[in-house]
Amino acid sequence: MAKFHLLSLTLSDSFMVIATGARFLTSANRIRKVKCDEAHPACSRCISTGRTCDGYGVWGGGGRNGNSHRVNRPGDGVVTTIACPKPLYVPLLIASVVEKEYFDWFRNHTLPKLPGSFNSDFWDTLLPQACLSERAVFNAVLALTSVHRGGYGSLGRGKGNMEPASMKPANEVEIFTLQHYLQAITHLQPYFYYSDRTSFRITLIVCIVFVSIDFLRGNFNSAQNHIHGGLRLIADLQQLAPSDVEDSRVSSLDRTTHLNAGIGDSTDHWIQEVLSRLYIQINLCQPSSSRSYSVPFQMPSLYLLQKEFTSHRYAWLELDRQLHRIFHLTNQARQHQTNSATSFPAPVAVTRLQQSVLTDLEHWLEILKASKESLLGNGDVEYQKGYVILAMYHTMATIMAHTCVHDDDESVFDAYTDSFILLTEQATELCSIPGGSLDEAPPPLTDGMSFDTSRWIVDVGCIPQLYYAALKCRIRHVRHRAVELLQSLVHREGFWDARIAGTVARRVVEAEEGDYYKSFEILCDDCCETSSPPLPECYRLRDVEAVYSGEPCNKVLLFCRRKQSRDDKQRVCIGQYDIASQRWVDVAEQ
């Protein structure tokens, strides 16, 4: 689905232009092997031939014309008074044979895995370009590749002939990873002394690569710290100059051009898009009471003005916006409940925001259905998976939008059983797509977080939706189906590991249901699961949270609040899961 234009070049082809002195060619001119005039924001050669200029990586630029979006190059007087110097060399020219081998592995195996079923200009264009011009990014990528490649070798797995013949022993892999991780930090330090847009971009790119390394190694707490650090950098970046996004009140004639050339196509937006998805991932694994909504950016809502989504990416960008609005709405409703001594109705502003979100979600689904034929492409597996994943996120988001203003009432979810059933049906459809479930027998969890890295992506997938259904739906056969589907998955999606999520979901279901349904089975031998009544409110756990402990993670602590306890505001630990032994350890309530 993704096309890696720059990565299709051989190493020698990528840098043959160095001899001519043109170090910063656009990727389009590199592919065509023609001279680039380095004009900004888009090179003249690309514009004159009607092509879309791919820009200059972290240096900005690109688009179909010179007015697609503002470009802020160092020293232009727009962004900063202190400019970051251009790099004096291309990292790959001075790389060792081993480093070039690792970079080849990155472009052939690691990079195609990162975005999953969704196109992203960050992974397809910006990161490869930054690797070729910034030593800090290059070293960070080598560290990531070392961890990813080491995961293939340590498990002796991999599809096709993916395992390299020169795989290093585990201790040498660790040393190689650490060396390049530290070198990335060392080469990044000079950018901390500059306050221009390019320095922020390079730092943010490295930050995202570090998050990916943390995910792979099971350092989930470090990953969260890096994500929050990236969000703070985004907030600082926006203080440098007015937003590159134009006013949302554009004329109908300019909307299509505005969407395709402006919003979502600038370097800053590519970076924000990735960080936004990462932030959504870590928020979905936390109870609403633990979420701290503080995203420093918001994608404009122009995609709902279109009759169709032109790509999965544009469909996700609008859904991304709605998820952030739901997080904000949940936070507002919880603050109201905290400040109110009694259960007064939600303020008018909260109710209006909820209705606005629900209306937008309904309109989004209409556009998605109208776009189905084009989004499914020519039957490509990744296109099919992407479409179903989008539909699953929409179903979950709709339930969240309906219930978020009743944050302390678990019984409210009973009214959305049909939506939970739809969610499990969509997941079943996803698993029926070839490669949709990766349903081969999973390797054992040994030596801490020894994961099969061939089953890992950074981007969004289907795990959070099934986990949400398993925890929030109290209709027995529906939630059991969600757990069953979740435990059939063996892959990882950034922060989410399917096996851990499935294990935690099963534990929560067992803790809630206990022996409640046994009496119904005794009274009615012929009764099936579908006839079982919903779980009573007093049995339900609230604010369930799985806390990863250790770096890398070696155990999972399961916390919640019980309705029937004397102090239902107190959070208690109801279990501890040891990852190495794959065994639950009961702990005393605290």
LOTIKOL-419676 format. One record per residue (C-alpha): z, x, y; residue in one letter. Coordinates in steps of 0.25 Angstrom, whole numbers, plus 2048, in hexadecimal, padded with zeros to 3 digits. Example, Ala and Ser with C-alpha at 12.3 -4.5 7.8 and 13.67 -1.06 7.14 Angstrom:
// residues 2
81F8317EEA 81D8377FCS 
//
This chain:
// residues 590
800800800M 80480B809A 7F981580EK 7FD823811F 7F282881AH 7F883581EL 7FE838810L 7F0837809S 7EC844810L 7EE851808T 7F885B80FL 7ED864813S 7E5859819D 7F1854821S 7F3861828F 7E586682AM 7E5862838V 7F086C83CI 7E687783DA 7E086F848T 7ED86E850G 7ED85E84FA 7FB85D848R 7FD84E84CF 7F1847847L 7F1838844T 7F1835835S 7E482E836A 7DD83A83CN 7E4843831R 7DD83A826I 7D083A82DR 7D184A830K 7CC84883EV 7D284E84BK 7DD846852C 7DE846861D 7ED843860E 7EB83886BA 7F782E86CH 7FB824869P 7EF82385FA 7E482E85EC 7D782C864S 7CF82F858R 7D6824850C 7D481A85BI 7C681D85DS 7C281A84FT 7CA80D84EG 7D5813845R 7E4811846T 7EB81E84AC 7F6821841D 7FE82884CG 80583584CY 811832843G 81F83484AV 817838857W 812829858G 80582485BG 7FB81C853G 7F480F853G 7E6809855R 7E680C864N 7EE81386EG 7F7808872N 7FC804865S 80A809868H 811812871R 81282186CV 81D829871N 81A83886ER 823843872P 822847880G 81A83B885D 82583788FG 827829889V 83282B87EV 83A837882T 83B84388BT 83E84C87FI 83384E876A 833852867C 82985D865P 81E85B85BK 81F86284EP 81987084DL 81587083EY 812866833V 81D866829P 81386681DL 80C873822L 81987B820I 81E874814A 82087B806S 8188787FAV 8248707F4V 826868801E 817864801K 8188607F3E 8248577F7Y 81C851802F 81184E7F9D 81B8467F0W 82083F7FDF 81283A801R 80E8367F3N 81B8307EDH 82682F7F7T 81E829803L 81781E7FBP 8248197F5K 82C818803L 82680B809P 8268037FCG 81C7F77FES 81B7F780DF 813800816N 81A807821S 81381182BD 82081982BF 81E81D81CW 80F81D81CD 80C824829T 818829832L 820830827L 814838821P 81083C82FQ 81E840833A 81F848827C 81285082BL 818853839S 827853838E 82F85D830R 83B855830A 83484982AV 82D852820F 83A85881BN 84084A81AA 834845812V 835851809L 84484E806A 84083F803L 8358437FAT 83F84D7F3S 8498417F0V 83E8387ECH 8368427E3R 8448467DDG 8468387D9G 83A8387D1Y 83D8457CAG 84B8427C7S 8488357BFL 83C83B7B9G 83482E7BDR 82882B7C6G 81B8237C5K 80F82A7C1G 80F8397C3N 8198397CFM 8238437CAE 8208517D0P 81E85D7C7A 8268667D0S 83285C7D1M 83F8657D5K 84C8647CEP 85685A7D4A 85E8657DBN 85286B7E1E 84D85D7E6V 85A85B7ECE 85A8687F3I 84B8667F8F 84F8587FDT 85B85D805L 85486980BQ 849860811H 853855815Y 85A86081DL 84D866822Q 849858827A 85785782FI 855865834T 846862839H 84B85483FL 85685A847Q 84D85F853P 849850855Y 85784C858F 856854865Y 84A84B86AY 84A83D86FS 83C83A86ED 83582F865R 82F83985BT 83D840858S 842832855F 83782F84CR 83883B844I 84783A842T 84582B83EL 83A82F833I 84383982DV 84E82F82EC 846825825I 84383081BV 85183481AF 854825817V 84A82680CS 851832806I 85F82B807D 85981F800F 8538287F5L 8608307F3R 8698247F3G 870828800N 87081A805F 87B81C810N 873828816S 86781F816A 86E81481EQ 87381F828N 86582482AH 85F81682CI 86A812836H 86782083DG 85881D83DG 85B80F844L 86381684ER 858820851L 84E814852I 85880E85DA 85781C864D 84881D863L 84680F86AQ 84E814876Q 84381F878L 83981687DA 83580787EP 832801870S 82380386CD 8237F5868V 81B7EC872E 8207DF877D 8207D586CS 8197CB875R 80B7D0872V 7FF7C7873S 7F97C1867S 7EC7C9868L 7F47D6868D 7FE7D285DR 7F67D8851T 7F37E5858T 8027E685CH 8067E484EL 7FD7EE848N 7FD7F8852A 80A7F8859G 8167F2852I 81A7F8845G 80F803847D 81680D84FS 81E81984AT 82B81484FD 829806848H 82580D83BW 83381483BI 83A808840Q 834800834E 83980982AV 84780A82FL 8477FB831S 8447F8822R 84F80381EL 8597FC827Y 8567EE820I 8587F5813Q 8667F9816I 8697EC81DN 8657E4811L 86E7EB808C 87A7E8811Q 8827DB813P 87F7D4820S 88E7D8824S 88B7E6823S 87D7E682AR 87D7EC838S 8707E883FY 86C7F3849S 85D7F5847V 8587FB854P 84A7F5853F 8437E8850Q 8357E684CM 82D7DC855P 82A7CF84ES 81B7CF851L 8177CE842Y 81A7BF841L 80F7BD84CL 8057C0841Q 7FE7B7837K 7FF7C282CE 8067CE829F 7FC7DA828T 8057E281FS 8127E2818H 8177EB822R 8167E182EY 81C7D6825A 8287DF822W 8297E3831L 82C7D4835E 8357D2829L 83C7DE82DD 83F7D883BR 8447CB835Q 84D7D382CL 8537DA838H 8557CD83FR 85C7C7833I 8667D3833F 8687D1842H 86A7C283FL 8747C5834T 87C7CE83DN 87C7C4848Q 8817B983FA 88C7C2839R 8917C5847Q 8927B684AH 89A7B483EQ 8A37BF841T 8A57BB84FN 8A77AC84BS 8B57A8846A 8AE79C83FT 8A0799839S 899794846F 88A793845P 88279F848A 87E7A1857P 87179B85CV 86B7A985DA 86E7AC84FV 86879F84AT 85C7A1852R 85A7AF84DL 85B7AA83FQ 85179F841Q 8477A9847S 8497B383CV 8467A8832L 83A7A3839T 8347B183AD 8377B382BL 8307A6828E 8247AA830H 8247B882AW 8227B281CL 8177A9821E 8107B5826I 8137BD819L 80D7B2811K 8007B281AA 7FF7C1818S 8017C1809K 7F37C3805E 7F17CF80FS 7FF7D580CL 7FC7D57FDL 7F07DD7FFG 7E77DF7F3N 7F27DD7E9G 7F97EB7EBD 8077EB7E5V 80D7F17F1E 8087E67FAY 80D7DB7F0Q 81A7E17EFK 81B7E27FEG 8187D4800Y 8227CF7F6V 82D7D87FCI 82A7D280AL 82B7C4804A 8397C87FEM 83E7CE80BY 83A7C1812H 8417B8808T 84E7C1809M 84D7C1818A 84C7B2819T 8587B0811I 8607BA819M 85B7B3826A 8607A6821H 86D7AB81DT 8717B6826C 8787AD830V 8827A8825H 8867B6821D 8937B381BD 88F7A7813D 8897AB805E 88679D801S 87B79C80CV 8727A4802F 8727987F8D 868791801A 85D79B7FFY 85C79B7F0T 84D7987F1D 84B7A57F9S 8537AD7F0F 84B7A87E4I 83E7AB7ECL 8447B97EEL 8457BB7DFT 8377B67DDE 8317BF7E7Q 8397CB7E0A 8337C67D3T 8257C67D9E 8277D47DEL 82C7D97D1C 81F7D47CAS 8177DC7D3I 8137E97CCP 81D7F47D1G 8247E97D8G 8317EB7D1S 8307F97CBL 8367F47BFD 8368007B6E 8438047B0A 84C80A7BBP 8518187B8P 8608197B7P 86981C7C3L 86F8297C0T 8748357C8D 87882C7D4G 86C8277DBM 86182C7D2S 8568227D5F 8478227D1D 8418257DFT 8338207DAS 8398127DCR 83E8147EAW 83880F7F7I 83E80F805V 83880280AD 83C7F3807V 83A7EC7F9G 8417E17F1C 84F7E67EEI 8577E17FAP 8517D27F9Q 8557D17EAL 8637D77EDY 8657CD7F8Y 8617C27EFA 86A7C77E4A 8767C77EEL 8747BB7F6K 86E7B17ECC 8797AA7E4R 8707A27DCI 8727A87CER 8647A97C8H 85E7AD7D5V 8677B97D8R 8677BD7CAH 8587BE7CBR 8597C67D7A 8627D07D0V 8597D17C4E 84D7D47CDL 8557DE7D5L 85A7E57C8Q 84C7E67C3S 8487EF7CFL 84A7FE7CEV 8458037DBH 84B8067E8R 8488027F7E 84E80B801G 85D807801F 85B7FD7F6W 85C8017E7D 8587F67DEA 8617FA7D2R 86D7FB7DBI 86A7EE7E3A 8687E77D5G 8757ED7D0T 87D7E97DCV 8767DB7DDA 87A7D87CER 8897DD7D1R 88A7D37DDV 8847C77D4V 88E7CA7C9E 89A7CC7D3A 8967BE7DAE 8937B67CEE 89E7BB7C4G 8A07B17BAD 89D7A57C3Y 8907A17BBY 8977A27ADK 89D7947AES 89078E7B1F 8897957A5E 89579079CI 8947817A1L 8847817A0C 87F78A795D 871785798D 8727887A7C 8697937ACC 86B79C7B8E 8637947C1T 86D7887C0S 8797917C4S 87F78C7D1P 8807967DDP 88B7A07DEL 89779A7E5P 89A79F7F3E 8A87A57EFC 8A17AE7E4Y 8977B47EER 8997C27F4L 8957C5802R 8917D180AD 88D7D97FDV 88A7E7800E 8867F37F6A 88B8007FDV 88580D7F8Y 88F8187F6S 88C8277F5G 8818307FAE 87982F7F1P 87E8217EDC 8868217E0N 88D8147E1K 88B8067E7V 8977FE7EDL 8967EF7EDL 89D7E87F8F 89E7D97FCC 8A77CE802R 8AD7C37F9R 8AE7B57FDK 8BA7B27F5Q 8C27BE7F9S 8CE7BC803R 8C77C580DD 8B87C180CD 8B57CB817K 8BA7D780FQ 8AF7DF808R 8B27E37FAV 8AC7EC7F0C 8A87E57E3I 8A27F17DBG 89D7FF7DBQ 8908037D4Y 88F8117CFD 8808157D0I 8808207C6A 8878187BBS 88180B7BFQ 88E8047BDR 8977FB7C6W 8A57FF7C9V 8AE7F47CDD 8B77F77D9V 8C37F17DFA 8C17E87EBE 8C47EE7F8Q 
//
